[in-house]
Amino acid sequence: RRFADYLAQRSVRKLLSPAEAIKVLTIGACHSDNIVPHGSGVMAIDPYTSQGLPNPSSALGLGFRRGVKPDLLMPGGREHVRSHTSHAPINLRPVDTPGRNFGIGVACPGLSGETDRKINLSGTSVATALATNAASRILEAIEEIPDDPAYPQVDPTFHAVILKSLLVHTARWDDATTATLKALVNNPQKLYWEHERDEISRFLGFGCPDISRVLDCAAERATLIGWGHLGTREADVYRFPLPATLQGIVGFRAVSITVAWLTPLTLTHRSYRMAKLQAGPGEDKQFSLAVKAAGEQPSDNAAARGTVFHRRWDGDRAATFVNGGNLVLNVSCKPTAGELDQPIPYGLAVSLEVGQGVAVPVYDDIRARLRLAARVRT
């Protein structure tokens, strides 16, 4: 019941400027930390059992023109709440000082000679700090890419858009949290599927990212990045090699695609954003992998309203490769508020992964094909 009341007040808990800005990544705080639960403060309670829900103090979307906002949720501490009234209606507010009961540890000034003091804080400020830290770790990984023909060096002028795409790239909706929200947003009546996803996006954005999946290699997963400029009504075509041993294999596989860009803005048009980029399959609408759009994610329309396009496709049927055994992807640019007179920089991240029961060395096979292609070019 507490969460149902919270849902009913979403209209007065909207994002405030500048959090709804078009070009930025907006970070919400999810109900998560690493402190072992050991009680709560006086007259305080932990309102949720799920760590995937946003904290009570974390503002809700949607963003401008019903775009996905916040973009991401990062840990903001398992925020507790306390009643500030002694009679009905009960008025709950977040606990201002986490103390030892919840929160994210941060450095703070110590006593004379003390250099290791820290305190616990909660909310979107610490969540944003964690997102910034993740971006710096990703940048370090990009700068340490080995000198190998299969790994072209990244142009530093594209660092911003590449980091933007990689921060969002592993974000997903948690199944249990999504099921909880579905039951609430469809009460008292069932919503149209797109409206249902928009309501869930108010809380989760694109979801909680797993940054380790961007930084670390895994046998069953490979992530490739790209970058470039696009002018009005132009498109870039990418061909990503698929592991030959996956052809004709039954088992779970998933493709994740993220495009991030920096758009010029105009104050003389209601759309405000001048450039819209999005990505999609080439001639084979199933990427040669017999995959289809995953259900638990923001709708196609919502995903194309900001400056990050993030989509996931999955399936488990066997497929025969086409397009020379490549995943063909088109990245296109369209004007949305007048004609563009400048190229739009963008960053692209594409991942292919298989389930644990699929014995296909995705990473090694794709790397081998990239090296072969590099030798052929030279």
Disulfide bonds with the S-S distance in Angstrom:
none
